[in-house]
Amino acid sequence: MPAAITALMGAVPQEQAGLGSALNDTIQQMGAALGVAVLGSVVSSGFADRLPGTAPGAATRSIADVLTLAGTTGDADLASAAREAFTGAMSTSFVIAVAGVLVAALVAFLLMRDTRSSTP
């Protein structure tokens, strides 16, 4: 983050440094909130979708619920299925996060490149 902030603030004219800093903070806050919401939703829905149809409905809310239920009932197959479902859901969210980072990097590259011509 320090390198990104330095690059951003170095591209902003001195008289608009306050605006640049505020914009940076706003973008960070929005990115964190939306990232948690979107990736959390992906993990939650992916986890529930990957559980076997025989899993009790109350146990599909979280891996902790499933593991607690599996521990109480001694159902090792349910615990294993829950771990696999969680791992699969997390993997999907990581792929989506990587895609988002690559798109953001491409947009930043296209918007921040120096378009001034260097004529001798």
Backbone as a ProteinNet text record, in pm:
[ID]
protein_1_A
[PRIMARY]
MPAAITALMGAVPQEQAGLGSALNDTIQQMGAALGVAVLGSVVSSGFADRLPGTAPGAATRSIADVLTLAGTTGDADLASAAREAFTGAMSTSFVIAVAGVLVAALVAFLLMRDTRSSTP
[TERTIARY]
79.4	0	84.3	194.8	272.1	317.7	355.5	398.3	282.1	164.5	47.3	8.4	14.1	-19.9	82.5	209.2	314.6	295.9	262.1	239.9	120.3	12.6	-106.1	-76	-14.7	11.2	116.3	207	305	243.1	129.4	62.1	-34.4	-62	-157.2	-80.1	-127	-61.1	-60.7	42.4	60.2	-61.7	-122.7	-237	-363.4	-361.3	-477.1	-442.3	-340.2	-296	-404.4	-478.7	-587.2	-695.1	-729.2	-829.1	-778.6	-652.4	-594.3	-594	-560	-558.4	-699.9	-795.5	-934.5	-987	-953.7	-996.6	-933.7	-806.8	-739.6	-809.2	-839.2	-904.8	-1043.5	-1117.7	-1251.6	-1246.7	-1154.9	-1142.3	-1101.9	-1012.3	-972.6	-1090.4	-1167.3	-1282.1	-1388.8	-1417.8	-1516.5	-1467.9	-1343.4	-1288.3	-1292.5	-1259.3	-1262	-1404.1	-1497.7	-1637	-1697.6	-1679.1	-1735.3	-1665.4	-1535.2	-1462.2	-1510.7	-1528.1	-1577.2	-1718.7	-1803.5	-1942.5	-1951.7	-1883.6	-1892.5	-1827	-1705	-1635.6	-1700.3	-1752.9	-1825.9	-1951.4	-2020.8	-2140	-2104	-1994	-1948.8	-1915.7	-1844.1	-1808.2	-1933.5	-2021.9	-2142	-2231.5	-2259.3	-2347.3	-2276.7	-2148.2	-2073	-2064.2	-2048.9	-2043.5	-2176	-2285.7	-2417.7	-2447.9	-2408.3	-2434.5	-2353.3	-2236.1	-2147.5	-2176.1	-2252.4	-2284.8	-2377.6	-2368.8	-2458.8	-2604.3	-2695.3	-2837.5	-2890	-2817.7	-2860.8	-2823.2	-2747.3	-2706.5	-2828.7	-2842	-2955.6	-2954.2	-3071	-3082.3	-3014.8	-3026.7	-2966.2	-2814.7	-2759.4	-2614.2	-2552.1	-2631.1	-2575.5	-2536.6	-2557.6	-2526.1	-2376.5	-2303.1	-2158	-2088.4	-1958.7	-1881.5	-1877.7	-1879.3	-1879.5	-2005.6	-2120.5	-2245.5	-2240.1	-2188.5	-2181.8	-2086.3	-1969.5	-1872.3	-1921.7	-1993.3	-2051.6	-2154.4	-2241.1	-2342.1	-2277.6	-2177.5	-2109.2	-2038.7	-1982.9	-1918	-2017.8	-2132.8	-2237.4	-2294.5	-2316.1	-2376.8	-2274.1	-2147.8	-2043.4	-2041	-2092.8	-2100.2	-1972	-1875.7	-1746.4	-1760.4	-1855.3	-1875.9	-1926.5	-2015.1	-2066	-1954.3	-1869.6	-1757.4	-1661.4	-1634.4	-1545.4	-1607.7	-1737.2	-1805.9	-1806.5	-1822.5	-1821.8	-1685.2	-1580	-1445.2	-1418.7	-1460	-1442.2	-1525.8	-1649.6	-1735.3	-1675.4	-1622	-1561.2	-1436.7	-1353.1	-1232.7	-1267	-1367	-1409.8	-1464.2	-1543.8	-1600.6	-1491.1	-1393.9	-1283.2	-1199.2	-1176.4	-1099.3	-1168.6	-1299.1	-1374.7	-1360.9	-1369.8	-1358.2	-1218	-1115.8	-979.6	-963.1	-1021.2	-1013.2	-1082.3	-1197.9	-1269.3	-1187.2	-1124	-1040.8	-921.7	-858.8	-745.7	-791.8	-906.1	-958.3	-984.9	-1039.9	-1064.8	-937.1	-834.8	-706.1	-644.2	-651.4	-596	-669.9	-801.3	-878.9	-842.4	-830.6	-792.5	-653.1	-561.3	-425.5	-426.4	-506.2	-516.4	-575.7	-681	-741.9	-642.3	-572.2	-472.7	-361.6	-316.7	-211.8	-259.4	-380.5	-432	-457.1	-503	-534.9	-413.6	-313.6	-199.9	-77.6	-83.5	36.3	53	174.6	208.9	177.4	80.5	40.4	106.9	190.2	261.3	363.8	368.1	466.4	602.6	702.9	839.1	908.3	885.7	948.8	1079.4	1184.2	1317.1	1325.2
-119.9	0	127.4	132.4	256.5	294.7	196.4	228	281.3	223.2	269.6	411	438.4	572.3	673.3	635.3	725.1	755	652.3	673.6	765.1	742.6	826.3	970.4	989.3	1125.7	1194.8	1118.7	1178	1224.1	1166.6	1204	1320.2	1355.6	1463.6	1594.7	1702.1	1832.5	1873.1	1943.6	1983.1	2055.7	2141.8	2219.3	2134.4	2011.3	1922.8	1797.9	1809.9	1696.5	1649.6	1742.5	1705.8	1625.7	1669.3	1598.3	1458.6	1447.9	1318.3	1222.8	1274.5	1191.2	1145.1	1234.4	1198.4	1095.2	1113.8	1017.8	880.9	877.6	752.2	681.8	756.1	696.7	643.9	719.2	676.6	549	543.3	424.1	303.2	321.3	210.4	160.5	251.9	212.5	141.5	194.6	131	-6.7	-16.5	-144.2	-248.7	-209.3	-304.2	-350	-255.6	-291.3	-377.2	-336.2	-414.9	-548.4	-551.7	-677.8	-778.5	-734	-823.4	-869.6	-778.1	-813.9	-910.9	-880.1	-964.4	-1100	-1100.2	-1227.4	-1309	-1242.5	-1312.6	-1379.3	-1310.9	-1369.8	-1489.3	-1477.4	-1588.3	-1710.5	-1688.6	-1800	-1861.1	-1776.1	-1825.7	-1907.2	-1851.7	-1924.3	-2045.8	-2034.5	-2147.7	-2261.5	-2227.4	-2328.9	-2403.3	-2328.4	-2392	-2477.2	-2430.1	-2505.1	-2634	-2634.4	-2751.2	-2859.2	-2824.7	-2925.5	-3030.4	-3153.7	-3257	-3223.9	-3271.1	-3245.6	-3303.6	-3396.4	-3459.6	-3378.4	-3270.4	-3188.1	-3116.8	-3114.6	-3044.7	-2896.3	-2838.9	-2699.4	-2601.1	-2622.9	-2531.5	-2535	-2642.4	-2656.8	-2590.6	-2542.6	-2485.3	-2338.8	-2281.2	-2139.3	-2112.8	-2204.2	-2183.3	-2316.1	-2315	-2437.5	-2471.1	-2370	-2396.4	-2472.3	-2432.1	-2501.5	-2647.3	-2669.4	-2805.9	-2890.5	-2836.3	-2912.7	-2940.1	-2844.9	-2867.2	-2979.3	-2972.7	-3076.8	-3212.9	-3213.4	-3339	-3395.1	-3308.9	-3354.7	-3408.9	-3345.2	-3390.1	-3525.4	-3541.2	-3665.3	-3771.8	-3733.5	-3829.5	-3862	-3770.9	-3792.4	-3741.7	-3830.6	-3793.5	-3758.1	-3820.4	-3789.6	-3646.9	-3603	-3465.4	-3366.1	-3396.3	-3307.4	-3297.6	-3409.5	-3410.6	-3333.1	-3354.2	-3281.6	-3131.8	-3093.8	-2951.1	-2889.4	-2960.4	-2908	-2892.3	-2989.8	-2981.5	-2868.1	-2852.5	-2744.7	-2608.7	-2594.3	-2467.7	-2438.1	-2538.9	-2521.2	-2481.8	-2546.5	-2512.4	-2370.7	-2330.9	-2195.8	-2090.8	-2117.3	-2023.5	-2014.1	-2126.3	-2126.2	-2040.7	-2054.5	-1972.6	-1824.6	-1790.8	-1649.4	-1596.2	-1680.3	-1636.7	-1610.5	-1695.2	-1675.1	-1544.1	-1517.6	-1392.7	-1273.2	-1284.6	-1175.3	-1149.1	-1254.8	-1239.1	-1171.9	-1213.7	-1150.8	-1002.3	-969	-828.1	-747.4	-805.2	-735.8	-715.3	-816.2	-802.5	-696.2	-692.3	-589.2	-450.8	-438.3	-309.5	-267.1	-362.3	-330.5	-284.6	-350.1	-309.7	-170.2	-143.5	-10.4	94.2	65.6	160.3	183.1	76.9	89.7	178.2	155.9	233.2	378.7	404.7	541.1	620.2	550.9	621.5	630.5	566.7	573.2	715.5	749.2	884.1	895.4	977.7	992.7	1112.7	1183.1	1297.5	1245.3	1307.5	1264.8	1322	1241.6	1285.7	1323.1	1448.4	1496.5	1562.6	1531.4	1590.3	1736.2
0	0	0	73.1	69.1	-71.9	-151.4	-288	-371.2	-355.4	-430.2	-388.2	-258.9	-210.2	-258.7	-255.9	-304.8	-452.9	-531.5	-675	-698.3	-623.2	-638.1	-600.5	-485.8	-439.3	-525.4	-585.8	-676.2	-806.7	-844.6	-969.5	-950.6	-826.3	-797.1	-781.3	-844.7	-825.6	-677.5	-636.2	-496.2	-440.1	-520.1	-470.5	-450.9	-501	-483.5	-402	-318.4	-238.2	-141	-83.2	8.3	-62.7	-182.9	-262.6	-300.1	-336.8	-372.3	-254.3	-137	-16.9	19.3	8.9	39.6	-59.7	-186.2	-288.2	-261.8	-225.9	-193.5	-77.1	29.3	145.9	110.6	30.6	-10	-92.4	-185.3	-269.7	-185.4	-90.2	-2.8	79.5	136.5	218.5	134.8	16.6	-70.9	-115	-152.4	-196.4	-87.1	34.2	145.7	174.2	179.3	209.6	99.4	-24.9	-135.2	-149.8	-126.9	-136.5	-34.4	88.2	192.8	160.1	116.2	86.1	-31.2	-139.2	-259.1	-235.2	-185.4	-165	-52.7	48.1	153.5	99.6	10.6	-51.2	-138.5	-211.2	-295.9	-210.3	-100.4	-12.8	50.2	98.8	165.6	71.9	-45.2	-138.2	-197.3	-225.2	-277.9	-178.7	-52	52.9	61.9	66.4	77.1	-45.6	-164	-288	-295.8	-236.2	-246.7	-142.2	-40.2	60.7	0.7	48.8	-2.7	31.8	-50.7	-28.8	100.5	157.6	281.9	405.2	387.4	502	558	690.2	750.8	715.3	695.5	653.1	746.4	876.2	973.5	967.4	917.7	914.5	792.7	698.4	575.9	591.7	709.7	728	735.9	797.7	811.6	834.3	809.7	832.2	981	1066.5	1211	1251	1195.5	1226.4	1181.3	1061.2	1008.7	1092.1	1124	1201.3	1343.1	1401.1	1533.3	1527.6	1426.3	1409.7	1383.5	1296.9	1265.2	1388.5	1469.8	1592.9	1693.2	1700.3	1792.9	1750.9	1620.7	1570.6	1536	1530.9	1494.1	1346.1	1263.5	1118.3	1051.5	1035	975.9	828.6	758.6	617	599	686.6	679.3	707.5	805	835.6	717.3	654.4	537.5	421.7	399.1	291.5	318.2	445.3	480.5	454.3	490.3	465.6	316.1	237.9	91.9	32.7	83.1	34	66.5	187.2	226.6	144.1	124.6	44.4	-98.9	-156.4	-292.1	-301.6	-202.9	-202.2	-186.3	-99.3	-82	-208.8	-274.5	-400	-504.9	-515.4	-610.8	-577.5	-448.9	-411.6	-440.2	-423.3	-454	-603.6	-686.2	-831.7	-869.6	-809.7	-838.1	-790.3	-674.2	-622.9	-714	-761.6	-853.7	-982.6	-1033.7	-1155.9	-1132	-1016.1	-983.7	-975.3	-915.2	-903.5	-1041.5	-1126.2	-1262.1	-1342	-1330.6	-1400.7	-1347	-1215.1	-1155.9	-1200	-1207.5	-1252.9	-1398.3	-1481.4	-1621.6	-1634.4	-1559.6	-1563.2	-1515	-1405.8	-1355.2	-1457.4	-1521.3	-1622.3	-1737.2	-1783.6	-1896.6	-1860	-1738.8	-1699	-1651.7	-1599.4	-1540.4	-1630.5	-1746.4	-1830.8	-1883.8	-1908.5	-1953.4	-2102	-2134.8	-2274.8	-2341.8	-2266.8	-2327.4	-2426.6	-2539.2	-2638.8	-2603.5	-2626	-2595.5	-2725.3	-2768	-2889.9	-2854.7	-2929.6	-2899.5	-2935.6
[MASK]
++++++++++++++++++++++++++++++++++++++++++++++++++++++++++++++++++++++++++++++++++++++++++++++++++++++++++++++++++++++++

